[in-house]
Amino acid sequence: MTRLVIVAALASLVAAVTPPHARAQSAASTAVRASRLILRVSDLDRSTAFYRDRVGLKLQSINEEFAVFDAGGMVLMLEHLPKPPSSPSGGLAAFTEIVLESADVLATHAAMRARGVQFTREPRVVTSDDTRVMYATDFRDPDGHVLSIAGWVARRAAAK
């Protein structure tokens, strides 16, 4: 029991004398950020063509199992499932949506539609702040994954 008390006292002492910047560095080194998103697909060639040619993401690499795209600060990976499940997953997983942000969402919508992306609706206002409104619209990829494009538009431009 005395050893436990001594160890606890030493741990408290070390924590007390550790400078705040060192504690902050330690917390920063354990912080996480999203870096990759992996979608399972039934036909890698078809899905690669969709994300490259219709959505407009830059293909970084491809092999028999994965296609890797630069998704602007995050990596989107398509993984081919040799034997896809016979039915889609149920539960909350079926409601996952990938949001792609655009600096000019209305122009991106028009360009993607011209490349054959079929949107479920026209871009609509989904939120706003004092100076901007956010437009969004969604679509599905060949395997039924829900994606959307979203972007902020200045209130003055949105009113036109």
Secondary structure, 3 states (H helix, E strand, C coil): CHHHHHHHHHHHHHHHHCCHHHHHHHHHHHCCCCCEEEEEECCHHHHHHHHHHHHCCEEEEECCCEEEEECCCCEEEEEECCCCCCCCCCHHHHHCEEEEECCCHHHHHHHHHHCCCCECCCCEEEEECCCEEEEEEEEECCCCCEEEEEEEEEHHHHHC
